[in-house]
Amino acid sequence: MAVNSNNYKVAIVKETTRGAQVKDLTTGGGVFFADKLIWNNEPITVDLEKKNNSLYENEDRTLIVGEHVTGTLSGALTDMHEILLQAHFDDSASPYLYAAAMPTAFTYNVYQLYLDAAGACTSYDVLLGCNINPLSITGKPNDILQYSATIDATSYLQNVANTGGAVLTLAAGIPVTGTPFLFGDVTAITIQNTNEILSFNLELSKTLVDNDMRFQNSKTKTNDDYIGVGGTMSYDVKWKAQNDKAYMYNQTAQYVSLYFINAEKTWEVVLNGVVTQADRPDADRGLFVGTYAMKLAINSFGDVPVTITVASV
C-alpha cells in the first residue's frame, strides 16, 4: 500500500544497545518532529573476477557485500532539537562540546511514522544505529533558523505494520512540541565586534575513520570512531573598511558567539576559529557585504572550537 509523504512524523530515541530497536517512544525519551526525513539504503558491491564466456554482462558479475544506510533530517530549529546536539556531541547534558579523548559514540533510532486520517501510526520505517554528523544550522533575515542533520545508520526496518510484536508505545495523537528560534531574536558578537549580522551558516562535523575500519569483518558498520572534530562557521555583515582589514586571513583564532533565543530556551553558541575567507562582494543594490568564513579550531588560550550551552529562559 502506498504511503502519503504529507502524512508522517519523525521520532528520535536514544538506543541502549547499538543497533537495537527501541519500541517505547513515550517513556523511553523519544522526541517527535514534524520535519522532513529522506533516507536510502545503498548496497556496497564488488565486481567478481570471472569470465562471462559471452559478450553479454552476466547478472552475477556484481556481488553485494554490505549495506550503508544514510539519510537527511531537516526543518525549522526549535528548542526540542536539543536531542540532535546530544547525538552529535555524544554528550547527555549541556554544555555541549567535543570530548578531548575518544568518547563512546551515542547511537539512535530514527523513526518515520506513517499516519492514518485520525493521526494514529499504522506503519513505520526505522533506521537503527544512527549517528548525526554533520549538523548544520543556518539563519537569514525574516526567517526561522533552519537545521540539516546527516544520518549515518547501521541498518533499517521498512514498512513495519504497527501491530502485534512490532507495536510501538506512543502518546495519543503523537504530539509535536517545541518553539522555533527566529532569526530576528538571534544576538551575535562577531570578530568585528558588531552585533548585526545578515546571515550565518554553522556546520559542526566529526572526521570519521574510513569505511574499511568502520565495517571491519562485518556487512554493516560496527564502529563510529572519529579522528578529528570541529567544523566551519560563515556569516555576512555590512562591510566597514575600518573594521575588516585586521581579520583578513589572520592565523590567530578569532572569537564569535551566537545566541538563539525563544520563550523557552537560550542556546549560547561560542566559537573559536581561524579566518579562511574574508571577501567584500560587489554590491548590486545597496551596501557592500562582508563575507567571512572560519575553520573552527582551538585557540592559544586552550579554548575549544565550539561550546553550546542550553539554559531555560
Secondary structure as UniProt FT lines:
FT   TURN            5..6
FT   STRAND          8..14
FT   TURN            18..19
FT   TURN            27..28
FT   STRAND          31..33
FT   STRAND          36..47
FT   TURN            59..60
FT   STRAND          62..76
FT   HELIX           79..81
FT   HELIX           82..89
FT   STRAND          108..115
FT   TURN            117..118
FT   STRAND          121..139
FT   TURN            141..142
FT   STRAND          146..153
FT   STRAND          155..161
FT   HELIX           164..166
FT   TURN            172..173
FT   HELIX           183..185
FT   STRAND          187..189
FT   TURN            191..192
FT   STRAND          199..208
FT   HELIX           211..215
FT   STRAND          226..238
FT   HELIX           241..244
FT   HELIX           245..247
FT   TURN            248..249
FT   STRAND          254..261
FT   STRAND          265..279
FT   STRAND          289..296
FT   TURN            300..301
FT   STRAND          306..312
//
